[in-house]
Amino acid sequence: MPNPDRDFSDEELLRYSRHILLDEIGIEGQRKLAAASVLIVGLGGLGSPAAMYLASAGIGRLLLADADTVELTNLQRQIVHRQGSLGLAKVFSAQATLVGINPDIAIVPISERLQGESLMAAIGQADVVLDCSDNFPTRHAVNRACFTLGKPLVSGAAVRFDGQFAVFDPRQKQSPCYRCLFDEDGEASDGPCATFGVFAPLVGIIGAMQAAEAMKILLDMPGVPLGKLMVLDLRTHEWRSLRFKRDPACPVCSARN
């Protein structure tokens, strides 16, 4: 696990100097980032930029979970992967890129689709979880595990020219969960990219926003948008903020005190 009390080397101080100059971060904030562990579920379009920004920002330990291998169709938008990684497990492809960005952090590849005990074990190691998956069953499973274990969750989605993200934090009494927003038994779906397509820069924007919110949580910064679904139409570059509340009958989070 990352050591929260270690001193930065001169090289690290130079690497993170633009963070350290910020009053909201400083040296103590950078130490918080260096001591943190973040789990990224899905190393596709959203997980790629999120992982790269978190690695470059100095998150001490990144857990990368994905069961897929790199395909040629991925390279249009999944920027953590390279032509030479075709056929390689996405977690190992991403690991190679992230080590090249920042060799001072720990990267833990998990080449499987997390579920059951393995999902709980991975989330249990994280301070914040990023759901960058592309299907509702995984999103709901991650949400349930995060609220069971009390871990903040940043969820994102993108298809065509439409993106969205939301933050859920079971440590905050007023925070709803993903199930409060999307019924697990409903027919809602953002559709697979293979069917509907996706504009490449869109996933970069949403994935970067997920990384930003994760870092704000780790730094205890104000302004985390709990109870808001942030929606982007990149055709017009219009952002909308849709407010939603806890469902008092939610089977996932209604039992919290």
N, C-alpha and C positions, 0 to 999 in steps of 0.2 A: 504493500500500500504506500502511497505517497507520504512523505514526511512533512508535516505542516511546519516544523520548526527549523528546517534546514536553511542555511544561508545560500543566496544565489552567488554563482561565480561572476566574475567580471563580464564574461561573455554573455551570460544570461541577463545581467543587468542592462547590457547594451541591447540585446535582442528585444527585451520587454520595455525599453525605455519610453516608448510612446504611450504605453499603458500607465507606467509609473508616473508620468507627467500629469495624468488626469487626477483631479482632486477626488473623484468618485472611486478611484482604484488605488493609486499609490502603491508603495511597497507592500503594505499589509494586504491589500486586495490581491495583488499578484501572488502573494503567498497562499491566499485562499484558493486561487485558481490552481496553483501548483499542488495543493493538497487534495484537490477534488478528483472524484471519479465520475465519469459520465458514460452511460450506456446508450448506444445508438442502435436502434432496431431497424435494419434495412440500410444497405449501402448502395442504393440506387440514386435516382435523380435528386431527392431531398437529402439523403444521408451523405452524399458525396461532398457538397459544399459545406454542410454542417460539420462534418468530420475535419475538413481542411481548415476551417476557421477555428475550431476548438483546438486542434493541434497547434496551429501557429500562435494561438493566444496563450499557450502554455498550460492547458489543462493537464494535470499530472498523470492521469490514467484514463485511457479511452478503451471501453469494451465495445467491440464491433461484432454485431450479430447479423448473419445472413446465410441462407442455405444455398444461394444460387451461384452460378459461375458467370464470368464475363462473356457477353455475346456482342457481336458487331453492332447490333441495333442499340445497345446501351451507350455507345460512345458518342452519340449525338448530344447527350445531356449529362451523363454520369461522369463528371469531370475528374473524379478521383482515380478512374481506371485509364489504362493506356492500351494502345494497339498491341503491344507485346504481351499483354495480360489475357488475351483471348483464350478462353477455356480454363482459366485459373479461377479458383474460388474467389468470390468478390472480397471476402474478408482479408485474404492474403494479398490480393492486388491492392486493396486500400492500404493495408499495412505498409507495403513497400513504398507507396507514394508518401504516406504520412511520415515515415522515418526520414525520407528525403527532405521533408519540410522542417521537421523538428526532431532531431535524434535524442533529445534530452527527456522525452516523455515515455511512459510505458503504454504499449498498445497490446491489447488482449484480443486475439481473433477467436470468434465463436462461430464455426462453420456449421450451423444447424438452424432449423426453424425452431425458435424457442417456444416451448409449451410446457405446461405442467410444472414439475419440480425444477426443470432446467430454467424455465422462465423466472420462477420465484428466486432461484439462486442467483441468477444474473442481476435481477433488479435489486436484490438484497445487497449487492456489492456497490451499487451506484448511489450518488448523491442526487443526481437528476437523470431522468430518462427522456430520450428523444424518440418519439414514435415516427419513424420515416418509412413505415411500411406502406403497402399499396392495396390492402384489403381490409374489409370490416371485421372479419373474425379475429385477425391479429390485433387490430386496434382495440377491440373490446377486451381481449385477453390481457393485453398490456395494461389497459385502464384498470381492470379488476385487480391485477397483481400490484399495481402502484398504490391503489387505495387500501389494499390489505396491508401493505408494508409501510405506508405513510411516506411515499416518495413522490416528489414533484414530477409532473409529466408535461412535456411540450409536444403537442401533436400537430402534424402538418399533412396537407394533401394538395395535389395539383393535377389537373388534366386539361387538355386543350389550352385555353388562355386564362383559365380560372384557377386561382389558388386560395388557400385558407390556412390559418393556424389558430390554435387556442392553447392556453395554459391552464393546467389543473393542479391544485396543490392541496392534498389532503391534510396538511398541517394547518391550513387556514379553515376555520369553521364555516365561513361563508362560501367557500369554493365549491361549485358544482363539479361533477365528473363528466367524462365523455359520454357515459350512458344517459345522463340528464339531457344531453344535447341530441344524441342520435340513438333511437330505439334499437336495441340489439335484434329485435324480431321484425324490424321494418324492412322496407324494400329500397331504402335510400342507397345509392351507390354513386361514386364519382367515376366509375368505369375504368377499365384498364387502358393504359397508354397504347397497348398493342391494337386496341379496337378503335379508340377515339383520337389518338395522337396527343402530343403535348409540345408546346412551344418551349424550346430549350432554355432560354433565360429565365422563364417562370420558375422552374424548380430551383434555380440558383437563388432567386429572391426569397422564396419561401424557406428554403433550407438555411440561408443566412439569417433570416429572422428567427428561426428556431434556435440557432446557435446563440444569437444575441440574447434571447429571453432566458436561455439556460445559464448564461454567464451572469445576467442580472440577478437571477435567483441565487447563484453561488456567492455573489458579492453582497447579497442583502440590499440591493438597490430598490428604491421605490419605483412605481410605475409599471409593475408587472400586470398585464391586462387580464386579471381573473374575471370570469363571468362574461367574457367578450369573445365572440368569434370574429376574427379579423379576416375579411374577404377582399380579394384583389381581382379585378377585371383588368388584365394587362392590355386588352384592346384599347381601352380608354384610359388606363392607368388610374382607375378610380378605386380608392380604398373605402370599404364600408365596415363599420363596427356594429355588430349585432349583439345586443345584450341578452343574456339568458341567466336563469336562476337555478338553484338546486331544486330537483324534483323531490318533494317530500315523500313520495312513494318509490323512489329509485331503489332497486334491489342491491345496488352496489354501494352507495354512499349514504343512504338515509339513516342508517343505524348509528352514524357518528354522533357523539355528544356535542 
